[in-house]
Amino acid sequence: MNASRAIVGFARNQINFTIVDTDNNHLRLLRIIEANPEITQRMLASELGASLGKTHYLLRALLGKGLVKAEAFRRHGNKLAYLYLLTPRGVSEKLRLTREYLAMKEAEYEAIRSEIEQLRKEFTA
């Protein structure tokens, strides 16, 4: 395989990984918001284990796609805050992403189970 093909293959794998990573982040964000609509972006960032900037970027993407809506409300001390709600489209997308995530994890499980079985056969041989 020449170097240019290897680089193209690597780039394709990186794109696929990025898409899966983004979908996983969107799914995690949708699940967190559904469980706690009054959560702040700072708390979301902490839950995701991501920077505040990345969390803001991901949240803006969900808002832009119409999966989440933000409603302003007053908190203690008359501070303005947001209530994040999943839209019907957001609920559908969360279900789709959950199905895909579950299928991916089941495939990983089966691959690991097969590998363990093969290793046990080698061990006893």
Contacts in CASP RR format, 6 or more apart in sequence:
PFRMAT RR
TARGET T0000
AUTHOR 0000-0000-0000
METHOD contacts of the structure
MODEL  1
MNASRAIVGFARNQINFTIVDTDNNHLRLLRIIEANPEITQRMLASELGA
SLGKTHYLLRALLGKGLVKAEAFRRHGNKLAYLYLLTPRGVSEKLRLTRE
YLAMKEAEYEAIRSEIEQLRKEFTA
20 104 0 8 1.000
22 58 0 8 1.000
23 97 0 8 1.000
23 100 0 8 1.000
23 101 0 8 1.000
24 101 0 8 1.000
25 48 0 8 1.000
25 50 0 8 1.000
25 58 0 8 1.000
26 58 0 8 1.000
26 61 0 8 1.000
26 62 0 8 1.000
26 67 0 8 1.000
26 93 0 8 1.000
26 97 0 8 1.000
27 94 0 8 1.000
27 97 0 8 1.000
27 98 0 8 1.000
27 101 0 8 1.000
28 47 0 8 1.000
28 48 0 8 1.000
29 44 0 8 1.000
29 48 0 8 1.000
29 55 0 8 1.000
29 58 0 8 1.000
29 59 0 8 1.000
29 62 0 8 1.000
30 62 0 8 1.000
30 67 0 8 1.000
30 68 0 8 1.000
30 86 0 8 1.000
30 90 0 8 1.000
30 93 0 8 1.000
30 94 0 8 1.000
30 97 0 8 1.000
31 94 0 8 1.000
32 39 0 8 1.000
32 44 0 8 1.000
32 47 0 8 1.000
32 48 0 8 1.000
33 39 0 8 1.000
33 44 0 8 1.000
33 68 0 8 1.000
33 84 0 8 1.000
33 85 0 8 1.000
33 86 0 8 1.000
34 86 0 8 1.000
34 91 0 8 1.000
34 94 0 8 1.000
36 43 0 8 1.000
37 83 0 8 1.000
37 84 0 8 1.000
37 85 0 8 1.000
38 81 0 8 1.000
38 83 0 8 1.000
38 84 0 8 1.000
39 47 0 8 1.000
39 84 0 8 1.000
40 81 0 8 1.000
41 52 0 8 1.000
41 55 0 8 1.000
41 56 0 8 1.000
41 59 0 8 1.000
42 52 0 8 1.000
44 55 0 8 1.000
44 59 0 8 1.000
45 51 0 8 1.000
45 52 0 8 1.000
45 53 0 8 1.000
45 54 0 8 1.000
45 55 0 8 1.000
48 54 0 8 1.000
48 55 0 8 1.000
48 58 0 8 1.000
50 58 0 8 1.000
59 68 0 8 1.000
59 84 0 8 1.000
62 68 0 8 1.000
62 90 0 8 1.000
63 69 0 8 1.000
63 70 0 8 1.000
65 89 0 8 1.000
65 93 0 8 1.000
66 87 0 8 1.000
66 89 0 8 1.000
66 90 0 8 1.000
67 86 0 8 1.000
67 87 0 8 1.000
67 89 0 8 1.000
67 90 0 8 1.000
67 93 0 8 1.000
67 94 0 8 1.000
68 84 0 8 1.000
68 85 0 8 1.000
68 86 0 8 1.000
68 87 0 8 1.000
68 90 0 8 1.000
69 84 0 8 1.000
69 85 0 8 1.000
69 87 0 8 1.000
70 82 0 8 1.000
70 83 0 8 1.000
70 84 0 8 1.000
70 85 0 8 1.000
71 82 0 8 1.000
71 83 0 8 1.000
71 85 0 8 1.000
72 80 0 8 1.000
72 81 0 8 1.000
72 82 0 8 1.000
72 83 0 8 1.000
73 80 0 8 1.000
73 81 0 8 1.000
73 82 0 8 1.000
73 83 0 8 1.000
74 80 0 8 1.000
74 81 0 8 1.000
75 81 0 8 1.000
86 94 0 8 1.000
END
